[in-house]
Amino acid sequence: MITLTESATKHIKTLLADQGVSGKPLRVYVDAGGCSGMEYGMAFDEKKADDEVVAQDGVEVVIDPMSMSFLKGSEIDYVDGLQGSGFKIKNPNVHSSCGCGRSFN
């Protein structure tokens, strides 16, 4: 399954409040693209019937079945540091990734 760090859940709650999208889960998905072949995406979206749902600390994340096959066992974190801020996905299924860390193989 997918886990969220405390930092990630706090930031998702902040985004929900800032964007006024209360009640919508965060969709995490994998799509073709990027310099290594696949890339991650995130958006607030409606839940679909075949989605896997991860609920943690009052935050709901939905993942479609195809994306779940790539993301199984991953941890979603939010970092704010000298090299920038953003969500980071620690994915045990990745064989290689590009230098920017946005796409993987």
ZIQUI-V421743 format. One record per pair of residues at least 24 apart in sequence whose C-alpha atoms are under 6 Angstrom apart, sorted by sequence separation. I is the first residue (numbers start at 1). J is the second residue. If there is no record, write none. Layout:
I;J + I;J
This chain:
27;61 + 25;60 + 26;61 + 27;62 + 28;63 + 25;61 + 27;63 + 30;67 + 29;67 + 36;98 + 39;102 + 39;103 + 38;103 + 38;104 + 36;103 + 36;104 + 37;105 + 8;77 + 34;103 + 36;105 + 8;78 + 1;72 + 2;73 + 4;75 + 7;78 + 1;73 + 2;74 + 3;75 + 4;76 + 5;77 + 2;75
